[in-house]
Amino acid sequence: MEKKLSKYEIELRPHHVLRYINYIKNPKANHFAEFRKIKGDFHSDKLVKHWINTLKSLFENPKLRFKYVQGIDSICKKCEHNKECHDKDHEYYKIVKKADKDAIKNILELEFGKVYTAKFLWELFRRKGWL
């Protein structure tokens, strides 16, 4: 278990934590093209680049600390659909909540509100056999 940390550089929600696995597996891949293939033009180029840069920063700095959060995280804050994804009456809200719910089932070791390092994620993913 990760020792208790209090300061952190970024916040990540469950489904964004799981996206990190794909980056680790192939950091030199064209993640921008892969994202577009999966998600189409749903997000702006600016947001996709921000998302990739966030994952890259975790990859390049194993000591980087992140807070595991419910709801809006560092990636969501820059998203053009931020309001819709957090409006309980909007269809995007249901999509985002389902993505988080599905992700949570796979990363039960993480606790909301706690701070972890990128290295901790690598170790967790290895223990699970994902890397």
Residue pairs with C-beta under 8 A, 6 or more apart in sequence:
2 114
2 115
2 116
2 117
2 120
4 114
4 115
5 65
5 114
5 115
5 116
5 117
6 115
7 65
7 115
8 65
8 66
8 67
8 115
9 57
9 64
9 65
9 66
10 54
10 57
10 58
10 64
10 65
10 66
10 67
10 73
10 74
11 66
11 67
11 68
11 69
11 72
11 73
11 74
12 20
12 66
12 67
12 68
12 69
12 73
12 74
12 75
13 68
13 69
13 70
13 71
13 72
13 73
13 75
13 76
13 100
14 68
14 99
14 100
14 101
14 103
14 104
14 107
14 110
15 96
15 99
15 100
15 102
15 103
16 51
16 54
16 73
16 75
17 68
17 103
17 107
17 110
17 121
18 103
18 106
18 107
19 51
19 55
20 55
20 58
20 59
20 118
20 121
21 125
21 130
21 131
22 31
22 34
23 31
23 52
23 55
23 56
23 58
23 59
24 59
24 122
24 125
24 131
25 131
27 56
27 59
31 52
31 55
32 45
32 48
32 49
32 52
35 43
35 48
35 51
35 52
36 48
42 81
43 51
43 79
43 80
43 81
44 80
46 78
47 75
47 78
47 79
47 80
50 75
50 78
51 75
54 74
54 75
57 64
58 64
58 66
58 118
58 121
59 118
61 118
62 117
62 118
62 119
62 122
63 117
63 118
63 119
64 117
64 118
65 115
65 116
65 117
66 115
66 116
66 117
66 118
67 113
67 114
67 115
68 110
68 111
68 112
68 113
68 114
68 115
68 116
69 112
69 113
70 100
70 112
71 86
72 82
72 86
76 82
76 85
76 86
79 85
81 92
84 90
84 91
84 92
84 93
85 92
85 93
85 95
85 96
86 93
86 96
87 93
106 128
107 124
109 124
110 116
110 124
122 131
125 131
